[in-house]
Structures are given as structure tokens and as C-alpha cells.
Amino acid sequence: MQNPASEQRSVIILGSTGSIGTQAIDVVDGAPDRFRVTALSAGGGNLGLLALQAVRTRAEAVGIAEGSIDELRSLIAGAAQSEGVADYVPELFAGSEASTRIAQWSGPAGRADVVLNGITGSIGLAPTLAALASGATLALANKESLIVGGTLVTGAASPGQIVPVDSEHSAIAQCLRAGRRSEVDRLVLTASGGPFRGRSRDELRNVTPAEALNHPTWNMGRVVTTNSATLVNKGLELIEAHLLFDVALEAIDVVVHPQSVVHSMVQFNDGSVIAQASPPDMRLPIALGLGWPDRVPHAASPCDWSQAAAWTFEPLDVRAFPAVELARQAARQGSTFPAVFNAANEEAVEAFHAGRIGFLDIVDTIESVLSEHEDSSELTVDSVLAAETWARKRAHERLAS
């Protein structure tokens, strides 16, 4: 499943033109002795960048979910000519299953050592399962696939096959090295608080989409940044931590840490708390995801201890930001409830940015749709997809009214 640190690992990057994907390529470029890219996939919204990435990494296969495969072929040919490698011609895939096919790509040297899933949204579930089935290490940035897939994903994974790339879960994985699992008392997820930290529920009523996207620390896509503003993102991360580390929901806390330097903590049963700290830079958890369990030297800059700094921690205001406790409730109910939570949120976020609803309506919509959901079925890919379809339809109906 993994090569020693001294050997070069082959890497597949899903979602290569997004924030995670572009930074992953930076990590690979900075450590060519450690990593090489064998395949790429993207949604198709930035074919020019994808073509350039393909040429510069010499990816053996490239996939797009949407867009013209002929246009991509032409752009790759043009980029290859400009880069002086006119004979470069990768295999191309297009359509809704392109990322799934790329996730299990097998080139001349065999299957990849690591698949980085940097896709946004629950559409990453099928590629996640395909990557696990291939036997590759799954560097997982697509938290939604684990959350909606639940035990489907954890049951498909071998011990240690999933390595988290979210900064919080990467931090926890690092902190857990400080003791035995039987000694773990609690996990503590840190949250920046987003752009609306300190505001009351009433003060959130009229905030705008532009304000919600003005995150004080991280530069992320529209959905993830909005989720950070509502703290839905932290609710999803709570479910993810529960599934990844097999820790009870009641033993996972969320604390607001505006500086985003302490990325999460583990409290052990003797009272010790181990924290992982570093300046906000996703290249660090990405590098760990690709190189785990080994570190990648100089992947990111460390804290500057010659400068004065203060780190603060605040309790979460659950009245202003009820999404975390709502996610905990969905996780307790299990089965397809987390999938409904995620799907209803995605629809509400879209409506918010289209100007059809207010900021508070996002989480209110999730709560309403969850309250109507009934499910006692076995968790399968089909039941997850059916629950998501129902949740999106019900969210649309509620938002329209």
C-alpha cells in the first residue's frame, strides 16, 4: 500500500484544479524525489489549467466530469507544444464517472500508491470507494464522501488506508501518536469561527453572500467557505472525526480558536492535552496525506518563535451557530441522516448565493429536512443516493415556500 519514504510514490489527484488539488501539485513539485503524478481529474470548469497541469506533470490519464473532451485534447496539445513535449498524449476520460475511472487508473507501472481525493461534495463518494478498492492509500480531503458513506467507506478500508487531509483531522492523527488509543479521553476540534465570530443570531439575519465568503484565514471554494461561516463545516468535521478515529460523538468537542494555528487537540485520560500547531497552510496536511506516516521536509513554514504571538480559545455559541449540534444529532441517528444533512445544506447554500434565502435559512432548512426524514434501511450506495435525492427535493420545496 505504501512505499518507504526513500522511494518515489505515484500519486493520483482528483479535483486537481481546485484549492486542494493545486496545492497538492505544489507539494509534488517541491519533492520530486518523493512523488510523481500519474493521473488527474477535475470538474471541467478550468480546462486551460487542467491541460497545463497535465503537461507539466506528464500525467498518464486525465479526466473531466463536464466539458468537451475535444477541447481538452486541443488544449493539452497546445500546452505540450509550448512546453516542448509535443509527443505527450495522455489517455482522456469524460463524463460523470471520469473521476471514478481515474481513481483506479493503472498505468505502465501499475496502480498508484496514493489517491488524493480533493473533490468537493458528496459526488466524491464513488471515487473514494474506487480508490479504496484499488488498494491505494486514500489521502482524503473530500470529507463529504466519508460522511455520507459512513460505514460503507470505513468498512471498505483496510487499517490505515485512509489518511485525513483536513487540517483538523490531520492534526488529530498526529496528536494520537503521543499515546495509545485506550488512553484517549477526548478529541478537540478547533474552529476559526469564520467571518461572523462573536455575532449573535439576530446579527446574522441580514449578512450577505459576499460577507459570508470573506473568511479571515482560509482561501477556499464557495461551498466550503460558506460552510465555515455557518459552522456546518465543523459539524461535518465532527462526524468525520467520529468515523475516522472511532471515538464516541459525546467525546468530541469543538472550541473556537480565531488564529487557526492550533489545528486540533487530543486530550488523554491523565489530563494531558497534545496539540498540533503550525501557521495556516494546507500544504502541510496535504504533504502528510501523500507521505504518511513520513513527513515531507519543508512542506510548509513553521511558527516564527522570534515574534510575539497570542493564541486564544473560546466556547462555541451554539445558539448563534447550531449546525454543530445538528450534525451531532444526525450522526447519532446514523444510516442516511448524515447524507440528508449534507445534501440539504448544499441546496440551501446554492439558494443563499442566488439571493433566494437569508443566511439563517441555511441551517434552518437543514433542520427542517432532517426532522422529516425517516430511514430504517440498510446503508448502501443506492440508499445514500436515494436519501440525497429526497433531501434535495424536499429542500427545494421548502426553499420555494
C-alpha positions as CSV (number, residue, x, y, z in Angstrom):
1,M,0.0,0.0,0.0
2,Q,2.8,2.4,0.8
3,N,6.4,2.7,-0.3
4,P,9.2,3.6,2.1
5,A,10.0,7.4,2.4
6,S,13.1,6.8,0.3
7,E,11.2,5.6,-2.7
8,Q,9.1,7.8,-5.0
9,R,5.3,7.4,-4.7
10,S,2.9,7.6,-7.6
11,V,0.0,9.9,-6.9
12,I,-3.4,10.4,-8.5
13,I,-5.1,13.8,-7.8
14,L,-8.9,14.1,-8.0
15,G,-10.1,17.7,-8.2
16,S,-6.7,18.9,-9.4
17,T,-7.8,22.4,-10.4
18,G,-9.4,23.2,-7.0
19,S,-7.7,24.6,-4.0
20,I,-6.6,21.3,-2.6
21,G,-5.5,20.0,-6.0
22,T,-3.4,23.0,-7.0
23,Q,-1.6,22.9,-3.6
24,A,-1.1,19.2,-3.9
25,I,0.7,19.8,-7.2
26,D,2.9,22.4,-5.4
27,V,3.8,19.7,-2.8
28,V,4.7,17.2,-5.6
29,D,6.7,19.9,-7.4
30,G,8.6,20.6,-4.2
31,A,9.5,17.0,-3.6
32,P,10.1,15.3,-7.0
33,D,12.2,12.7,-5.3
34,R,9.2,11.7,-3.2
35,F,6.2,12.0,-5.5
36,R,5.2,11.8,-9.2
37,V,1.7,12.4,-10.6
38,T,0.3,9.6,-12.7
39,A,-3.3,10.8,-13.3
40,L,-5.5,13.9,-12.8
41,S,-9.2,14.6,-12.8
42,A,-11.3,17.8,-12.5
43,G,-14.8,19.1,-12.8
44,G,-14.1,20.7,-16.2
45,G,-14.6,24.4,-15.3
46,N,-11.0,25.3,-15.9
47,L,-9.8,23.2,-18.9
48,G,-6.9,25.5,-19.6
49,L,-5.4,25.0,-16.1
50,L,-6.1,21.2,-16.3
51,A,-4.3,21.0,-19.6
52,L,-1.3,22.8,-18.2
53,Q,-1.2,20.6,-15.1
54,A,-1.4,17.5,-17.3
55,V,1.5,18.6,-19.5
56,R,3.7,19.7,-16.6
57,T,3.2,16.6,-14.5
58,R,3.1,14.3,-17.6
59,A,0.0,12.6,-16.2
60,E,-0.7,9.3,-18.0
61,A,-4.5,9.9,-17.8
62,V,-6.8,12.9,-17.4
63,G,-10.5,13.0,-16.7
64,I,-13.2,15.7,-16.7
65,A,-16.7,15.4,-15.3
66,E,-18.2,18.1,-17.6
67,G,-17.0,19.8,-20.7
68,S,-15.7,19.0,-24.2
69,I,-13.1,16.2,-24.4
70,D,-12.1,17.5,-27.8
71,E,-11.4,21.0,-26.4
72,L,-9.4,19.4,-23.6
73,R,-7.4,17.4,-26.1
74,S,-6.7,20.5,-28.2
75,L,-5.6,22.5,-25.1
76,I,-3.3,19.7,-24.0
77,A,-1.8,19.5,-27.5
78,G,-1.2,23.3,-27.4
79,A,0.3,23.3,-23.9
80,A,2.5,20.3,-24.8
81,Q,3.8,22.2,-27.9
82,S,4.6,25.3,-25.8
83,E,6.4,23.2,-23.2
84,G,8.5,21.4,-25.8
85,V,6.9,18.0,-25.3
86,A,4.8,17.7,-28.5
87,D,4.8,13.9,-28.3
88,Y,2.9,14.0,-24.9
89,V,-0.6,12.4,-25.4
90,P,-2.4,11.2,-22.2
91,E,-5.5,8.9,-22.2
92,L,-8.6,11.1,-21.7
93,F,-11.9,10.3,-19.9
94,A,-15.1,12.4,-19.7
95,G,-18.4,12.2,-18.0
96,S,-19.9,11.7,-14.6
97,E,-17.7,8.6,-14.0
98,A,-14.4,10.1,-15.1
99,S,-13.1,10.7,-11.6
100,T,-14.1,7.2,-10.6
101,R,-12.2,5.7,-13.5
102,I,-9.2,7.9,-12.8
103,A,-9.2,6.9,-9.1
104,Q,-8.5,3.3,-10.2
105,W,-6.2,4.1,-13.1
106,S,-3.5,1.6,-13.7
107,G,-0.6,2.8,-16.0
108,P,2.5,1.1,-17.2
109,A,4.0,0.9,-13.7
110,G,0.7,-0.4,-12.2
111,R,-1.7,1.2,-9.8
112,A,-0.9,4.4,-7.9
113,D,0.4,4.3,-4.4
114,V,-1.7,7.3,-3.2
115,V,-5.1,8.7,-4.4
116,L,-5.8,12.3,-3.2
117,N,-9.5,13.0,-3.3
118,G,-9.8,16.7,-3.4
119,I,-13.3,16.8,-4.9
120,T,-15.9,19.0,-3.2
121,G,-19.2,17.5,-2.3
122,S,-20.8,14.0,-2.0
123,I,-20.1,13.3,-5.7
124,G,-16.7,12.2,-4.3
125,L,-18.2,9.0,-2.8
126,A,-17.9,6.8,-5.8
127,P,-14.2,7.9,-6.4
128,T,-13.5,7.3,-2.7
129,L,-14.8,3.7,-2.9
130,A,-12.9,3.1,-6.2
131,A,-9.7,4.4,-4.7
132,L,-10.1,2.1,-1.6
133,A,-10.9,-0.9,-3.9
134,S,-7.7,-0.2,-5.9
135,G,-5.6,-0.8,-2.7
136,A,-4.1,2.7,-2.8
137,T,-3.7,4.8,0.2
138,L,-6.6,7.3,0.2
139,A,-5.5,10.8,1.1
140,L,-9.0,12.1,1.9
141,A,-9.8,15.8,1.6
142,N,-13.3,15.1,0.4
143,K,-14.9,14.8,3.8
144,E,-18.4,14.5,2.4
145,S,-17.8,11.1,0.9
146,L,-16.9,9.7,4.3
147,I,-19.8,11.5,6.0
148,V,-22.5,10.3,3.6
149,G,-20.9,6.9,3.0
150,G,-20.3,6.2,6.7
151,T,-19.6,2.6,7.4
152,L,-19.7,1.9,3.6
153,V,-16.4,3.8,3.4
154,T,-14.8,2.7,6.7
155,G,-15.8,-0.9,6.0
156,A,-14.2,-0.8,2.6
157,A,-10.9,0.5,4.0
158,S,-8.0,-1.6,5.3
159,P,-6.5,-0.5,8.6
160,G,-4.5,2.8,8.0
161,Q,-5.7,3.0,4.3
162,I,-7.5,6.3,4.9
163,V,-5.2,9.3,5.7
164,P,-7.1,12.5,6.5
165,V,-6.1,15.7,4.7
166,D,-8.5,18.1,6.5
167,S,-6.1,20.2,8.7
168,E,-8.1,19.3,11.8
169,H,-8.1,15.6,11.3
170,S,-4.5,15.6,10.1
171,A,-3.7,17.3,13.4
172,I,-5.6,14.7,15.4
173,A,-3.8,11.9,13.6
174,Q,-0.5,13.5,14.5
175,C,-1.5,14.0,18.1
176,L,-2.7,10.4,18.5
177,R,0.9,9.3,18.1
178,A,1.5,10.6,21.6
179,G,-0.3,7.8,23.3
180,R,-2.3,4.5,23.0
181,R,-5.9,4.6,21.7
182,S,-7.0,3.2,25.0
183,E,-5.6,6.4,26.7
184,V,-7.6,8.8,24.6
185,D,-10.2,10.8,26.6
186,R,-11.5,13.4,24.1
187,L,-10.9,14.9,20.7
188,V,-11.0,18.7,20.5
189,L,-11.7,20.2,17.1
190,T,-10.7,23.8,16.7
191,A,-12.8,26.2,14.6
192,S,-11.7,29.7,13.4
193,G,-15.2,30.9,14.0
194,G,-15.4,32.2,10.4
195,P,-16.2,35.8,9.4
196,F,-19.1,36.1,11.9
197,R,-17.4,35.0,15.1
198,G,-18.9,36.9,18.1
199,R,-22.1,37.9,16.3
200,S,-25.5,37.0,17.8
201,R,-28.1,35.1,15.9
202,D,-30.1,38.3,15.3
203,E,-26.9,40.0,14.0
204,L,-26.6,37.2,11.4
205,R,-30.1,37.7,10.0
206,N,-29.1,40.1,7.2
207,V,-25.5,39.1,6.3
208,T,-24.7,38.9,2.6
209,P,-23.1,36.2,0.5
210,A,-20.1,38.5,-0.1
211,E,-19.7,38.8,3.7
212,A,-20.0,35.0,4.1
213,L,-17.2,34.5,1.6
214,N,-14.8,36.9,3.4
215,H,-13.1,34.2,5.6
216,P,-10.4,35.7,7.8
217,T,-7.9,32.9,7.5
218,W,-8.5,30.4,4.7
219,N,-8.9,30.8,0.9
220,M,-11.4,28.0,0.0
221,G,-14.2,27.4,-2.6
222,R,-17.7,28.9,-2.3
223,V,-19.4,25.9,-0.6
224,V,-16.6,25.2,1.9
225,T,-16.2,28.9,2.8
226,T,-19.9,29.3,3.3
227,N,-19.9,26.1,5.4
228,S,-17.2,27.7,7.5
229,A,-19.4,30.8,8.0
230,T,-22.4,28.7,9.2
231,L,-20.1,26.3,11.0
232,V,-21.7,23.5,9.0
233,N,-18.2,22.6,8.0
234,K,-17.3,22.0,11.7
235,G,-20.4,19.8,12.0
236,L,-19.3,17.8,9.1
237,E,-15.8,17.5,10.6
238,L,-17.3,16.3,13.9
239,I,-19.0,13.4,12.0
240,E,-15.7,12.8,10.1
241,A,-13.7,12.6,13.3
242,H,-16.2,10.1,14.8
243,L,-15.9,7.9,11.8
244,L,-12.1,8.2,11.2
245,F,-11.0,7.7,14.7
246,D,-13.8,5.6,16.2
247,V,-14.4,8.0,19.1
248,A,-17.8,8.5,20.6
249,L,-19.7,11.6,19.5
250,E,-20.0,12.7,23.1
251,A,-16.2,12.6,23.4
252,I,-15.7,15.2,20.6
253,D,-15.7,18.9,21.4
254,V,-15.5,22.0,19.3
255,V,-13.7,25.1,20.5
256,V,-13.3,28.4,18.7
257,H,-9.7,29.4,18.0
258,P,-9.6,32.5,15.8
259,Q,-5.8,32.4,15.0
260,S,-6.1,29.0,13.3
261,V,-2.6,28.0,14.4
262,V,-3.6,25.1,16.7
263,H,-5.4,22.8,14.3
264,S,-6.9,20.4,16.8
265,M,-6.0,18.6,20.0
266,V,-6.3,15.2,21.7
267,Q,-6.9,15.0,25.5
268,F,-5.6,11.9,27.2
269,N,-7.0,10.2,30.3
270,D,-4.2,11.5,32.5
271,G,-5.2,15.1,31.8
272,S,-2.5,15.8,29.2
273,V,-3.6,17.7,26.1
274,I,-1.5,17.3,22.9
275,A,-1.9,20.0,20.3
276,Q,-0.6,20.3,16.7
277,A,0.3,23.8,15.8
278,S,1.5,25.4,12.5
279,P,0.7,28.6,10.5
280,P,-2.4,28.1,8.4
281,D,-1.2,26.4,5.2
282,M,-2.9,23.4,3.7
283,R,0.3,22.2,2.1
284,L,1.3,20.7,5.4
285,P,-1.7,18.3,5.8
286,I,-1.6,17.6,2.1
287,A,2.1,16.6,2.3
288,L,1.3,14.4,5.3
289,G,-1.5,12.8,3.3
290,L,0.8,11.9,0.5
291,G,3.7,10.8,2.5
292,W,2.1,9.3,5.6
293,P,3.4,8.1,8.0
294,D,6.5,10.0,7.0
295,R,6.9,13.8,6.9
296,V,7.9,15.8,3.9
297,P,10.7,18.2,4.8
298,H,10.0,21.9,4.1
299,A,6.4,21.2,3.0
300,A,5.3,24.4,4.9
301,S,6.8,27.1,7.1
302,P,6.8,26.6,10.8
303,C,5.8,29.1,13.5
304,D,8.1,32.0,14.0
305,W,9.1,31.9,17.7
306,S,11.1,35.1,17.5
307,Q,7.8,37.0,17.2
308,A,5.3,37.7,20.0
309,A,2.0,35.8,19.5
310,A,-1.2,35.1,21.4
311,W,-3.5,32.2,20.9
312,T,-7.0,32.4,22.3
313,F,-9.8,29.8,22.7
314,E,-13.5,30.5,23.1
315,P,-16.5,28.3,23.7
316,L,-18.8,27.8,20.7
317,D,-22.0,29.9,20.7
318,V,-24.5,27.0,20.0
319,R,-27.5,29.4,19.7
320,A,-25.9,31.5,17.0
321,F,-24.3,28.5,15.3
322,P,-26.5,25.5,15.9
323,A,-25.1,23.5,13.0
324,V,-22.5,21.6,15.1
325,E,-25.1,20.1,17.4
326,L,-27.4,19.4,14.5
327,A,-24.6,17.4,12.8
328,R,-24.0,15.5,16.1
329,Q,-27.8,14.6,16.2
330,A,-27.7,13.4,12.5
331,A,-24.6,11.3,13.3
332,R,-26.4,9.7,16.3
333,Q,-29.3,8.8,14.1
334,G,-26.8,7.3,11.7
335,S,-27.8,5.5,8.4
336,T,-28.6,8.1,5.8
337,F,-29.2,11.0,8.1
338,P,-25.7,12.5,7.6
339,A,-26.3,12.3,3.8
340,V,-29.5,14.2,4.3
341,F,-27.7,16.8,6.4
342,N,-25.1,17.3,3.7
343,A,-27.5,17.3,0.7
344,A,-29.9,19.8,2.3
345,N,-27.0,22.1,3.1
346,E,-25.6,22.0,-0.4
347,E,-29.0,23.1,-1.8
348,A,-29.5,25.8,0.8
349,V,-26.0,27.2,0.2
350,E,-26.8,27.4,-3.5
351,A,-30.1,29.2,-2.8
352,F,-28.3,31.6,-0.4
353,H,-25.8,32.7,-3.0
354,A,-28.6,33.0,-5.6
355,G,-30.2,35.5,-3.3
356,R,-33.4,33.4,-2.7
357,I,-32.9,32.9,1.1
358,G,-31.2,34.6,4.0
359,F,-28.1,33.3,5.9
360,L,-30.0,31.8,8.8
361,D,-32.3,29.9,6.4
362,I,-29.4,27.7,5.5
363,V,-29.2,25.8,8.8
364,D,-32.9,26.2,9.4
365,T,-33.5,24.3,6.1
366,I,-31.2,21.5,7.2
367,E,-33.0,21.2,10.5
368,S,-36.4,21.1,8.8
369,V,-35.4,18.5,6.2
370,L,-33.7,16.3,8.9
371,S,-36.9,16.4,11.0
372,E,-38.9,15.0,8.2
373,H,-36.5,12.2,7.2
374,E,-37.4,8.7,8.1
375,D,-35.0,5.8,7.4
376,S,-34.6,2.3,8.8
377,S,-33.0,0.9,5.6
378,E,-29.6,-0.7,5.3
379,L,-26.8,1.7,4.4
380,T,-25.9,1.1,0.7
381,V,-24.7,3.3,-2.1
382,D,-28.3,3.2,-3.5
383,S,-29.9,4.2,-0.2
384,V,-27.4,7.1,0.2
385,L,-28.2,8.3,-3.3
386,A,-32.0,7.9,-2.7
387,A,-31.8,9.8,0.6
388,E,-29.8,12.6,-1.1
389,T,-32.3,12.9,-3.9
390,W,-35.1,13.1,-1.5
391,A,-33.3,15.7,0.7
392,R,-32.5,17.9,-2.3
393,K,-36.1,17.7,-3.5
394,R,-37.5,18.5,0.0
395,A,-35.1,21.3,0.5
396,H,-36.1,22.8,-2.9
397,E,-39.8,22.6,-1.8
398,R,-39.1,24.2,1.5
399,L,-36.9,27.0,0.0
400,A,-39.6,27.7,-2.7
401,S,-42.2,28.2,0.0
